[in-house]
Amino acid sequence: MNERKHDTYTGGCLCGAVRYAAERFEPEMAHCHCSMCRRFHGAAYATFGRVRREHFRWLSGEDRLRAYRADNGTVRRFCADCGSSLSFAPANDDGRYVEVALGTLDGELEQRPDAHIFIGSKANWVEPCDGLPQYVEDRRGPRADG
């Protein structure tokens, strides 16, 4: 079997103060349509990829990171200088993964998102039409598309 060698992906914030490296993204990557992601990113949805903690490291600017803990216990990390959203942690985070905002990657990503989550609270002016599965909330719950 010809197994693909993994790459190290790099990324960072808009102003360049915070930089990271990530390897071996997990297979599940989702476009999140929850109202908090929409507000935090100022966009129709946010796209995240999970990386095991041991395959993720901050390269520079970790001291510039700030965290916002929402009422539901989720934590969003962002650059204190430019405000770029960099990572997300669910309320039940056990520390094994880092969820990276994929829009902050420097280059191409071989994997592709495989689902839309929290479609039940999507913006009414967005209709995903990429054929990916759509979940009312997270992947453990009912699908919105069938």
Disulfide bonds with the S-S distance in Angstrom:
none
